[in-house]
């Protein structure tokens, strides 16, 4: 008999009751068969916890959650199963708005002769369910070396802009423009495009605000293109000088 443990990062996704229902249906109905545990015993160890600024609520099934959406301050939703009697099996799926973008949020452990095969199969199925609710917000949340280089490049571009300002104002403006694009990129990720999003009233308000922000940004970009296409940028540079 062997013990196999797996820890994997979670996809950037939108968490709503549909996703939790799909996960619950698979976990409660299929995993007991895979690990040869009575469904009743297994389901007694199943817990969903929803955490917001006021505290943590624990329920045995998402069907017991009466609200249509989660509290606005929701910052973590977690599914846990822990068995230590008939079989040694643990499962944790953590949808955490801060933790999940950098660290492993799916954790599965099982002790049996075919533990590796079972755990890999469970992870694959859970992954596919979550992927069906995947968003593109991970594009705004680089990790590891990419995040470090991105922060460094922001500093480099703003320093270069000031360094060449007296020698080549056009090049300085280009460096400044790239710096501003990076700042906007970070602002969008931190304000509108969180790695894990939850179905809350605040979420829907943010989507409307983001649509307005996009329209303003597009208008500014179009204005800059017109400025350069018309040659008015030369007058602008002369005015700066």
Beta strands, then each sheet from edge to edge (+ up, - down):
strand 1: 2-8
strand 2: 13-15
strand 3: 46-52
strand 4: 55-59
strand 5: 76-84
strand 6: 88-96
strand 7: 106-112
strand 8: 196-198
sheet 1: 1+ 7- 6+ 5- 3+ 4-
sheet 2: 2+ 8+
end
